[in-house]
Amino acid sequence: MNSKVEPKQILTAKERKSMYRRWIFTAGLGYNFETQQAPSVAFSMAKALRKIYPNDDDYIAAMDNHYKYFNITPQMGNVVLGATLAMEEKDGIKAIDAVQSLKTSLMGPLSGVGDSVFWILFPTVMGSIAGYMALQGNPTGAIIWMLLYVLIYFLKMWLFKLGYDSGTKLITTLGSRISAFTDAVSVMGLAVIGTLIATVVKVYTPLTFQTGKVKLGLQTGIFDKIMPGLLPVCLAGLVYWLLGKKSWTPTRIILAVIVFSLVGAAFGFLGIAPTK
């Protein structure tokens, strides 16, 4: 006898597709440098979350969670948002931490795949074919291009379903072990963020320390010897600390970093790292 209990479904297929279409047509709208695609995510999820969370406090908490930083190749975002929708539908407010950790840990790796396929491979191949045919006076290439984008719409819907089914199986399989899963994806998310700090955040000072005939670059001779990427880590730590202060909003921090960079470049204590 199979004692496995299938989790209840709150959303209908029509309601899920409505959420999917909202993301497909608004993924690039509301984009900003503070939370990137978060407004589009929140708009896409709003109606579905309202049905999942009839309690106002839970609904507000879930919406606030989706207003946090999110940036991914829109097509691959379908997989992530489909999975998070299933997780919240099946486990409610208890899945809120797992949802955020899952988004944080997957948006980087999936963007790498999505950018290569949807922004490089597909446009390059199809653009070349369509462009060549256009030069020959043949409109077939442009027609094929448009038809393929229609097909991509259905591919996006399929990716949502793939993510949703995966999220459903994830919650069903884990059950009471959701806390362990949350911890695991949190660690993965922190590893991704740590990698981004080391590879994306660039801080370089051309200042040198000189005593007598000994001349030593502060960056290469001291900071990098203590720990490679020490200055980026210090900057990231400072920004993280400021985010915990009520008087410092993300926008103010961005402006402060820009001003500090301009002042540093003007007075010579910040610069561009020499290429190797």
C-alpha positions in Angstrom: 0.0 0.0 0.0 1.4 3.4 -1.0 1.2 5.7 2.0 2.6 8.7 0.1 0.3 11.6 0.2 0.3 13.9 -2.8 0.5 17.6 -1.8 -2.5 19.7 -2.5 -2.6 22.2 -5.3 -3.8 25.7 -4.6 -3.4 27.2 -8.1 -5.1 26.1 -11.2 -3.2 25.5 -14.5 -4.8 28.7 -15.8 -3.6 30.7 -12.8 -0.1 29.3 -13.2 0.0 30.1 -16.9 -1.1 33.7 -16.1 1.8 34.1 -13.8 4.1 32.6 -16.4 2.9 35.1 -19.1 3.3 38.0 -16.7 7.0 37.2 -16.4 7.5 36.5 -20.1 6.2 39.9 -21.1 7.5 42.0 -18.2 10.9 40.5 -17.4 12.7 43.5 -18.7 10.3 46.1 -17.3 10.9 47.8 -14.0 14.6 46.9 -14.2 16.8 49.0 -11.9 20.3 49.0 -10.5 19.2 48.4 -6.9 17.2 45.2 -7.2 17.6 44.5 -11.0 14.6 42.3 -12.1 12.9 42.1 -8.7 9.9 44.4 -9.6 9.1 42.2 -12.5 9.3 39.1 -10.3 7.0 40.6 -7.7 4.5 41.7 -10.4 4.6 38.3 -12.0 4.0 36.5 -8.7 1.5 38.9 -7.1 -1.8 37.3 -8.1 -0.6 33.8 -7.5 0.9 34.6 -4.1 -2.3 36.4 -3.1 -4.2 33.1 -3.5 -1.4 31.1 -1.8 -1.3 33.5 1.1 -4.8 34.7 2.1 -3.3 36.0 5.3 -2.1 39.6 4.8 1.0 39.3 6.9 2.2 36.2 5.1 1.4 37.7 1.7 3.4 40.9 2.5 6.3 38.8 3.8 6.3 36.7 0.6 6.1 39.8 -1.7 8.9 41.5 0.2 11.0 38.3 -0.3 10.5 38.6 -4.0 11.4 42.3 -4.1 15.0 41.3 -3.1 17.8 41.4 -5.7 17.3 39.0 -8.7 19.0 39.1 -12.0 19.0 36.2 -14.6 18.7 35.6 -18.3 14.9 36.0 -18.6 14.4 32.7 -20.4 16.2 30.8 -17.6 14.3 32.7 -15.0 11.3 30.7 -16.1 12.8 27.6 -14.5 13.7 29.3 -11.2 10.3 31.1 -10.8 8.4 28.0 -11.7 10.3 26.1 -9.0 9.8 28.8 -6.4 6.1 29.0 -7.2 5.7 25.3 -6.6 7.7 25.5 -3.3 5.5 28.3 -1.9 2.3 26.6 -3.1 3.3 23.3 -1.4 5.0 24.5 1.8 3.7 28.1 2.3 5.5 30.6 4.3 7.9 28.0 5.7 9.6 27.8 2.3 10.4 31.5 2.2 14.0 31.2 3.1 14.5 28.2 0.8 12.9 30.2 -2.0 15.3 33.1 -1.7 18.4 30.8 -1.3 17.3 28.9 -4.4 17.0 32.0 -6.5 20.3 33.3 -5.3 22.2 30.1 -5.9 20.7 29.4 -9.4 20.5 32.8 -11.1 24.3 32.9 -11.7 24.9 29.4 -13.1 21.6 29.4 -15.2 22.5 32.9 -16.6 25.7 31.5 -17.8 23.8 28.8 -19.8 21.0 31.2 -20.8 23.3 34.0 -22.0 25.3 31.5 -24.2 22.2 30.0 -25.8 19.7 32.9 -26.0 22.0 35.9 -26.3 24.9 34.5 -28.3 24.3 31.2 -30.1 20.7 31.7 -31.2 21.0 35.4 -32.4 24.3 34.8 -34.0 23.3 31.7 -36.0 19.8 32.9 -37.0 20.9 36.5 -37.5 23.6 35.3 -39.9 21.0 33.2 -41.9 18.4 36.0 -41.9 21.0 38.6 -42.8 22.4 36.6 -45.7 18.9 35.9 -47.1 18.0 39.6 -46.8 21.1 40.6 -48.8 19.9 38.2 -51.5 16.5 39.9 -51.5 14.9 36.8 -49.9 12.5 37.6 -47.0 12.4 33.9 -45.8 15.1 34.5 -43.2 13.1 37.2 -41.5 10.0 35.1 -41.6 11.8 32.1 -40.1 13.3 34.5 -37.4 9.8 35.6 -36.4 8.4 32.1 -36.4 11.2 30.9 -34.2 10.4 33.6 -31.7 6.8 32.3 -31.6 8.2 28.8 -30.9 10.4 30.3 -28.2 7.3 31.5 -26.4 6.1 27.9 -26.1 9.7 26.9 -25.0 9.5 29.5 -22.2 6.2 28.1 -21.1 7.7 24.6 -21.1 10.6 25.8 -19.0 8.2 27.2 -16.5 6.4 23.8 -16.3 9.8 22.1 -15.9 10.7 24.3 -13.0 7.3 24.0 -11.4 7.3 20.2 -11.6 10.9 20.1 -10.3 9.8 22.3 -7.4 6.8 20.2 -6.6 9.0 17.0 -6.6 11.5 18.8 -4.4 9.1 19.7 -1.7 7.3 16.3 -1.9 10.6 14.4 -1.6 12.1 16.5 1.2 9.1 16.9 3.4 10.3 17.6 6.9 13.8 17.9 5.7 13.2 21.3 4.2 15.4 22.9 6.8 18.4 20.9 5.7 17.6 21.8 2.1 17.4 25.5 3.1 20.8 25.3 4.8 22.3 23.6 1.7 21.1 26.1 -0.8 22.1 28.9 1.5 25.6 27.7 1.6 25.6 27.4 -2.2 24.2 30.9 -2.5 26.9 32.3 -0.2 29.6 30.4 -2.3 28.2 32.1 -5.5 28.2 35.5 -3.9 31.7 35.0 -2.6 32.9 34.0 -6.1 31.2 37.1 -7.5 33.0 39.4 -5.0 36.4 37.9 -6.0 35.8 38.1 -9.8 33.5 41.1 -10.3 34.3 43.6 -7.7 37.5 45.5 -8.7 39.4 47.7 -6.4 43.0 48.8 -7.2 45.3 51.4 -5.6 48.5 52.6 -7.4 49.9 54.0 -4.1 53.4 52.9 -3.2 55.3 52.7 0.1 58.9 53.8 -0.1 61.6 53.9 2.6 65.1 54.6 1.5 65.8 52.7 -1.7 63.0 50.2 -1.1 59.8 51.0 -3.1 56.8 48.7 -2.6 53.4 48.9 -4.2 50.7 48.8 -1.6 48.4 46.6 -3.8 50.8 44.1 -5.2 53.4 44.1 -2.5 51.3 44.2 0.7 47.5 43.8 0.2 47.7 41.0 -2.4 50.4 39.2 -0.3 48.2 39.2 2.7 45.2 37.9 0.7 44.4 38.1 -3.0 41.3 40.2 -3.4 41.6 41.7 0.0 40.4 45.2 -1.0 37.3 43.9 -2.9 36.4 41.8 0.2 36.8 44.9 2.5 34.6 47.0 0.2 32.0 44.2 0.0 32.1 44.0 3.8 31.7 47.7 4.2 28.7 47.8 1.9 27.1 44.8 3.7 27.6 46.7 7.0 26.1 49.9 5.7 23.1 48.0 4.4 22.3 47.2 8.0 22.1 50.9 8.9 18.7 52.6 8.5 20.2 55.8 7.2 22.0 54.0 4.3 19.8 52.8 1.5 21.2 50.8 -1.5 20.8 53.9 -3.7 22.8 56.0 -1.3 25.5 53.4 -1.1 25.8 53.2 -4.9 26.1 57.0 -5.1 28.7 57.0 -2.3 30.8 54.3 -4.1 30.6 56.3 -7.3 31.7 59.5 -5.6 34.5 57.8 -3.7 35.7 56.2 -7.0 35.7 59.6 -8.7 37.5 61.3 -5.9 40.0 58.4 -5.6 40.8 58.6 -9.4 41.1 62.4 -9.2 43.6 62.3 -6.3 45.4 59.3 -7.5 44.8 56.8 -4.6 42.5 54.7 -6.8 43.2 53.5 -10.4 42.8 50.8 -13.0 44.8 47.7 -12.4 47.5 47.2 -15.1 46.8 44.4 -17.5 49.1 41.3 -17.2 
